[in-house]
């Protein structure tokens, strides 16, 4: 394939961000890793993200063939993502200014606000837009109800993107169902999963030391309520002889000031397991494989999950996963083969699954081997990038086949 000029738009999730904060997680990993892999394959990728620090240079070379463009839109400081939509007109204007002289071949937007900005910037230039939602407002509202802080425009914008983008890419089969329910009839969404770096996450390598005589359960992720960390803590009360290590949240030096850490500590005290729970805070990504390898089981039990990269990272390290039977976790974790599924928000069921695995060394080892095989067969970034390029190729081929007048109409005013 001829090398492409690809523009990624990821308004709040910078590929250069430190992971573990409330708005820095799987999307950041996905955008960074996919961009790097496309760069390795000879394509030129620019990731456009909002400037949240005045000291950041406008352009940063992130990897061979990949650069990050910090776009001025709103204050140059961290802003919660649910408060960013009002800055998207400026973001879109800056994108169009950047693209006007040398338009990319294709724009790939990530998250609904990026989709809005990308479409408004690219349409006047006749550049096709591919969109990945990463999470859907209708699903968030279903599970969080009145606690959902998304702006009121979100669900309407998401429905519009199903018609305004040339192609939508879902990350799992459950998302396809949700998108069809929302009206995705122009093209059935393509399914391209997230991936995992199998050079970093593998069974071989350093293992974090741990106390003798205890099983270890590990949880990794952003510390937000919907991730279900409190459910794991409550389940631990029914799993004697096991410790829980939770990696995520602020740096260790700031744990005392974090309200979610305080809430989880209260849950641990109430459950009588405070002496068996370690709330580590942010763990450096370079150390994460060693932490995962030290686990007997990795628990990933969110209330809902658009995809979930942590289970793949655990499986790549040869560790079985107990996962909620929701969203992308239904696709990635094969129940009874690479781990076990449990209902979300059910500490009793979770405790039963943990006891079953922690009490069976042979079964854990077999699941660990199966997880490694599954990840290497389906979820490497090379495979994900190749599948993504197929989507780009389809979009560009369809665009070239349109008569000139129809292409102009498709580009809009």
FENLINTA-V112933 format. One record per helix or strand of 3 or more residues. SS is the DSSP state (H for helix, E for strand). FROM is the first residue (numbers start at 0). TO is the last residue. If there is no record, write none. Layout:
{{SS | FROM | TO} {SS | FROM | TO}}
//
This chain:
{{E | 4 | 8} {H | 25 | 39} {E | 43 | 49} {E | 58 | 62} {E | 65 | 70} {H | 80 | 82} {H | 84 | 99} {E | 105 | 109} {H | 111 | 124} {E | 127 | 131} {H | 136 | 146} {H | 153 | 163} {E | 166 | 169} {H | 172 | 181} {E | 214 | 219} {H | 224 | 226} {H | 228 | 235} {E | 241 | 246} {H | 251 | 256} {H | 258 | 270} {H | 273 | 275} {E | 276 | 280} {H | 284 | 292} {E | 296 | 299} {H | 309 | 315} {E | 319 | 323} {H | 328 | 331} {E | 338 | 341} {H | 346 | 357} {H | 360 | 377} {H | 380 | 400} {H | 403 | 410}}
//
